[in-house]
Amino acid sequence: MKKFISYLIIIITYSCIPLKIAPSIEGEKITNAKKFKKDLPNFYGFIFEDTKKANEFYNFINTKYNLKHINVESNVPIIINNNTYYLSFFERERTTKTLNLVPIAIDADRNSKGKDPILEDLYTSRTGSWYLVLTVTDPEIKDCLNPNYPQREEIIKHLKMLRDEYFTTSNYMESYLKMKP
């Protein structure tokens, strides 16, 4: 019994309890954007992890479509198979938050001895990942990533190419020049 209690104390002492876990998205995920993050619109979103610096996708879209910093994040007209659609994007962070039991136990011991806690800042740890959520609508404001939308697959294909171009391009002016006939 003493061994069991000793093992239990060791496990508790060296463990942390996850409170929130950020999703791990390999490639992309297409899901309801509002379910991914509550402040997003109730449309389906093409979601992928953004490993570049902040505002890089903004700069990419601004340069690629020559928007001159006007309405860059919403209703950007894109042409797919001679049809006009409207691209909007949202950059959101999802975090992984854990409760660390070792600092809590150390401070509890110090507190029981009448000493002030010294590890309060380490009770929880937080790491985050940034994600880009792309939504696409048609001129009638229909959700183009909805599974029932007729041209959904060609739009997804276009978004995959856009994502790949974003990750492989360092000078965004290249993207703009590629679009010119």
KEKE-3310 file (N, C-alpha, C; in steps of 0.2 Angstrom, whole numbers, plus 5000, padded with zeros to 4 digits):
npx = (5004:5010:5019:5011:5004:5016:5020:5008:5009:5021:5017:5006:5014:5023:5015:5004:4988:4978:4968:4963:4964:4973:4968:4976:4980:4982:4987:4972:4956:4939:4925:4911:4913:4910:4909:4922:4928:4919:4916:4916:4908:4893:4896:4903:4921:4937:4950:4966:4982:4992:5008:5017:5022:5013:5000:5005:4997:4987:4995:4999:4986:4982:4993:4992:4980:4980:4974:4976:4976:4962:4947:4953:4952:4939:4926:4934:4935:4936:4940:4934:4934:4928:4918:4912:4917:4917:4929:4933:4943:4949:4960:4964:4968:4971:4972:4982:4980:4987:4986:4998:5004:5015:5021:5010:5010:5022:5021:5010:5015:5025:5016:5010:5019:5020:5026:5027:5020:5030:5029:5018:5016:5018:5008:4999:5001:5003:5001:5000:4992:4991:4978:4971:4956:4946:4932:4920:4909:4895:4889:4875:4876:4878:4884:4898:4906:4898:4893:4882:4883:4884:4897:4907:4918:4927:4930:4936:4947:4953:4956:4965:4976:4978:4982:4994:5001:5003:5011:5022:5027:5038:5040:5028:5024:5026:5015:5005:5010:5010:4996:4993:4989)
npy = (4994:5006:5008:5010:5022:5030:5029:5035:5048:5053:5052:5062:5073:5075:5078:5086:5094:5095:5109:5115:5111:5114:5112:5100:5102:5094:5098:5104:5108:5106:5114:5119:5136:5143:5133:5131:5143:5153:5167:5168:5169:5160:5150:5138:5134:5134:5128:5130:5128:5142:5145:5155:5173:5185:5194:5190:5183:5192:5202:5194:5191:5205:5209:5200:5201:5214:5225:5236:5239:5239:5233:5220:5209:5204:5199:5198:5198:5183:5173:5159:5146:5155:5160:5172:5173:5176:5179:5178:5180:5175:5177:5167:5163:5148:5140:5130:5125:5121:5114:5115:5104:5103:5116:5120:5111:5113:5127:5125:5118:5127:5137:5131:5131:5144:5152:5163:5160:5156:5152:5156:5161:5150:5141:5138:5134:5140:5138:5143:5141:5148:5150:5150:5155:5152:5158:5156:5164:5165:5177:5178:5177:5164:5150:5143:5133:5124:5107:5104:5113:5115:5118:5115:5107:5111:5124:5121:5115:5126:5134:5126:5127:5140:5141:5133:5141:5152:5147:5144:5155:5169:5182:5191:5199:5191:5182:5191:5195:5183:5182:5191:5193)
npz = (5000:5004:4994:4983:4986:4986:4973:4967:4973:4966:4953:4953:4957:4946:4936:4924:4921:4907:4902:4891:4874:4860:4843:4832:4816:4801:4786:4780:4786:4784:4791:4801:4804:4815:4825:4826:4832:4842:4838:4825:4808:4804:4794:4783:4785:4778:4785:4791:4799:4803:4800:4798:4801:4810:4801:4789:4779:4777:4770:4759:4752:4750:4741:4731:4725:4722:4731:4738:4752:4755:4760:4763:4771:4769:4758:4746:4729:4720:4706:4699:4688:4678:4686:4699:4715:4733:4744:4761:4776:4792:4805:4819:4836:4844:4860:4870:4886:4902:4918:4930:4942:4950:4954:4961:4972:4978:4982:4991:5001:5005:5010:5020:5029:5033:5024:5010:4994:4980:4966:4959:4946:4938:4939:4929:4912:4895:4878:4861:4845:4829:4817:4801:4794:4781:4772:4759:4748:4736:4724:4728:4742:4746:4755:4750:4754:4759:4761:4752:4742:4724:4717:4726:4727:4717:4722:4734:4729:4723:4735:4741:4732:4734:4747:4747:4738:4746:4757:4750:4744:4746:4742:4739:4728:4717:4716:4712:4700:4693:4691:4681:4664)
capx = (5000:5014:5022:5005:5004:5022:5019:5003:5012:5026:5013:5003:5019:5026:5010:5000:4982:4976:4962:4961:4969:4972:4968:4981:4977:4987:4984:4967:4950:4933:4920:4908:4918:4907:4911:4929:4929:4912:4915:4916:4901:4890:4898:4909:4927:4943:4954:4973:4987:4997:5015:5020:5022:5006:4998:5007:4991:4984:4999:4999:4980:4983:4997:4990:4974:4981:4968:4978:4973:4955:4943:4957:4950:4932:4923:4938:4932:4940:4937:4936:4931:4924:4913:4915:4916:4920:4934:4934:4947:4950:4965:4962:4972:4968:4977:4983:4982:4988:4987:5004:5003:5021:5022:5005:5011:5028:5018:5005:5020:5028:5011:5008:5025:5019:5030:5024:5021:5035:5028:5011:5015:5019:5002:4996:5005:4998:5004:4995:4994:4987:4974:4967:4949:4944:4925:4919:4902:4894:4885:4869:4878:4877:4890:4901:4910:4893:4893:4877:4884:4886:4904:4911:4925:4932:4932:4941:4954:4956:4958:4971:4981:4980:4986:5000:5005:5005:5016:5029:5029:5041:5039:5021:5023:5026:5008:5002:5013:5007:4989:4993:4990)
capy = (5000:5012:5009:5013:5029:5033:5030:5040:5055:5054:5054:5068:5078:5076:5078:5092:5092:5099:5112:5117:5108:5117:5106:5099:5101:5092:5101:5108:5105:5110:5113:5125:5141:5145:5128:5131:5148:5156:5174:5168:5168:5153:5147:5133:5137:5131:5130:5128:5131:5147:5145:5162:5178:5189:5198:5188:5181:5199:5205:5190:5193:5212:5210:5195:5204:5222:5228:5243:5239:5241:5227:5214:5203:5202:5199:5199:5194:5178:5170:5151:5144:5161:5163:5176:5171:5181:5176:5182:5176:5177:5174:5166:5159:5143:5139:5124:5127:5116:5116:5112:5102:5103:5122:5121:5107:5117:5133:5123:5116:5133:5140:5127:5132:5151:5156:5166:5156:5159:5149:5157:5162:5144:5136:5136:5136:5142:5139:5144:5141:5152:5147:5154:5152:5155:5157:5158:5165:5167:5183:5177:5176:5157:5147:5139:5127:5119:5101:5104:5118:5112:5119:5115:5103:5116:5129:5118:5114:5133:5136:5122:5130:5147:5140:5131:5147:5157:5144:5143:5161:5173:5188:5191:5202:5185:5180:5196:5195:5177:5183:5195:5189)
capz = (5000:5004:4987:4979:4988:4984:4965:4966:4974:4961:4947:4954:4957:4940:4930:4922:4918:4901:4903:4884:4869:4853:4838:4827:4809:4796:4779:4781:4789:4782:4796:4802:4807:4822:4829:4828:4836:4842:4836:4818:4805:4804:4787:4783:4784:4776:4791:4792:4804:4800:4803:4796:4806:4810:4796:4782:4775:4775:4765:4753:4749:4748:4736:4726:4722:4722:4734:4741:4759:4755:4761:4762:4775:4768:4752:4741:4723:4716:4700:4699:4682:4676:4691:4704:4722:4738:4749:4768:4780:4799:4809:4826:4840:4849:4865:4874:4893:4906:4925:4933:4949:4954:4957:4966:4978:4981:4986:4996:5006:5008:5013:5026:5034:5034:5019:5004:4988:4975:4960:4957:4939:4935:4941:4923:4906:4890:4872:4856:4838:4825:4812:4796:4793:4775:4770:4752:4747:4730:4724:4732:4748:4748:4758:4745:4756:4762:4757:4747:4736:4718:4715:4732:4726:4713:4726:4739:4725:4722:4741:4743:4728:4737:4753:4745:4735:4752:4760:4746:4741:4751:4739:4737:4722:4712:4716:4709:4693:4690:4689:4675:4658)
cpx = (5004:5017:5017:5005:5010:5022:5014:5005:5016:5022:5010:5008:5021:5021:5007:4993:4980:4969:4959:4966:4967:4972:4974:4978:4982:4984:4979:4961:4944:4927:4917:4912:4916:4909:4918:4931:4922:4911:4915:4909:4899:4890:4903:4915:4932:4948:4961:4977:4992:5003:5019:5019:5015:5006:5001:5002:4988:4988:4999:4992:4980:4987:4995:4985:4974:4975:4970:4976:4966:4951:4947:4955:4943:4930:4928:4936:4938:4937:4939:4931:4926:4918:4916:4912:4919:4923:4934:4939:4948:4956:4964:4967:4968:4973:4977:4985:4982:4989:4993:5004:5009:5022:5016:5007:5017:5025:5013:5010:5023:5022:5009:5014:5025:5023:5025:5025:5026:5034:5021:5011:5016:5013:4999:5001:5001:5003:4999:4997:4989:4984:4971:4961:4947:4936:4924:4911:4901:4890:4879:4870:4877:4884:4893:4905:4905:4893:4888:4878:4887:4894:4909:4918:4930:4934:4937:4948:4957:4959:4965:4977:4983:4984:4993:5005:5007:5011:5023:5031:5032:5040:5032:5019:5023:5019:5004:5004:5011:5000:4989:4994:4996)
cpy = (5006:5013:5012:5020:5033:5035:5035:5047:5057:5056:5060:5074:5080:5077:5085:5090:5097:5102:5113:5114:5111:5111:5106:5097:5100:5094:5106:5104:5109:5109:5119:5130:5143:5140:5128:5137:5152:5163:5174:5167:5161:5150:5142:5136:5132:5133:5127:5132:5136:5147:5151:5167:5181:5193:5196:5186:5187:5202:5201:5191:5200:5212:5206:5198:5211:5226:5235:5244:5241:5234:5221:5208:5200:5203:5201:5195:5190:5175:5163:5149:5149:5163:5167:5174:5176:5178:5181:5177:5179:5173:5173:5162:5154:5141:5132:5126:5121:5118:5111:5110:5103:5110:5123:5117:5111:5123:5131:5121:5122:5137:5137:5129:5140:5155:5158:5161:5160:5157:5151:5158:5155:5139:5134:5138:5136:5142:5139:5143:5145:5149:5152:5151:5156:5153:5160:5159:5167:5174:5184:5176:5168:5154:5142:5133:5122:5113:5100:5109:5114:5112:5118:5112:5108:5122:5127:5117:5121:5135:5132:5125:5137:5146:5138:5137:5151:5154:5144:5150:5166:5180:5188:5194:5196:5183:5185:5196:5188:5177:5187:5191:5190)
cpz = (5000:4997:4982:4980:4986:4976:4964:4967:4969:4955:4947:4954:4951:4934:4929:4919:4913:4903:4896:4880:4863:4848:4834:4820:4804:4789:4781:4784:4787:4787:4797:4806:4814:4827:4831:4832:4836:4839:4828:4815:4805:4796:4788:4782:4782:4781:4790:4796:4800:4803:4802:4802:4805:4804:4789:4777:4772:4769:4759:4749:4746:4742:4730:4722:4721:4725:4737:4748:4760:4755:4760:4765:4773:4761:4746:4735:4720:4711:4699:4693:4679:4680:4696:4711:4727:4744:4755:4772:4787:4802:4816:4829:4844:4853:4868:4881:4898:4914:4928:4940:4953:4958:4963:4973:4982:4985:4991:5002:5009:5012:5020:5032:5035:5030:5013:4998:4983:4968:4957:4949:4935:4936:4934:4917:4900:4883:4867:4849:4834:4819:4807:4794:4786:4773:4763:4751:4739:4730:4727:4739:4751:4750:4753:4747:4760:4758:4752:4741:4730:4716:4720:4730:4722:4717:4731:4735:4725:4729:4743:4739:4731:4743:4752:4742:4741:4755:4756:4743:4747:4748:4736:4730:4716:4711:4711:4701:4690:4688:4683:4669:4654)
residu = (MET:LYS:LYS:PHE:ILE:SER:TYR:LEU:ILE:ILE:ILE:ILE:THR:TYR:SER:CYS:ILE:PRO:LEU:LYS:ILE:ALA:PRO:SER:ILE:GLU:GLY:GLU:LYS:ILE:THR:ASN:ALA:LYS:LYS:PHE:LYS:LYS:ASP:LEU:PRO:ASN:PHE:TYR:GLY:PHE:ILE:PHE:GLU:ASP:THR:LYS:LYS:ALA:ASN:GLU:PHE:TYR:ASN:PHE:ILE:ASN:THR:LYS:TYR:ASN:LEU:LYS:HIS:ILE:ASN:VAL:GLU:SER:ASN:VAL:PRO:ILE:ILE:ILE:ASN:ASN:ASN:THR:TYR:TYR:LEU:SER:PHE:PHE:GLU:ARG:GLU:ARG:THR:THR:LYS:THR:LEU:ASN:LEU:VAL:PRO:ILE:ALA:ILE:ASP:ALA:ASP:ARG:ASN:SER:LYS:GLY:LYS:ASP:PRO:ILE:LEU:GLU:ASP:LEU:TYR:THR:SER:ARG:THR:GLY:SER:TRP:TYR:LEU:VAL:LEU:THR:VAL:THR:ASP:PRO:GLU:ILE:LYS:ASP:CYS:LEU:ASN:PRO:ASN:TYR:PRO:GLN:ARG:GLU:GLU:ILE:ILE:LYS:HIS:LEU:LYS:MET:LEU:ARG:ASP:GLU:TYR:PHE:THR:THR:SER:ASN:TYR:MET:GLU:SER:TYR:LEU:LYS:MET:LYS:PRO)
# end
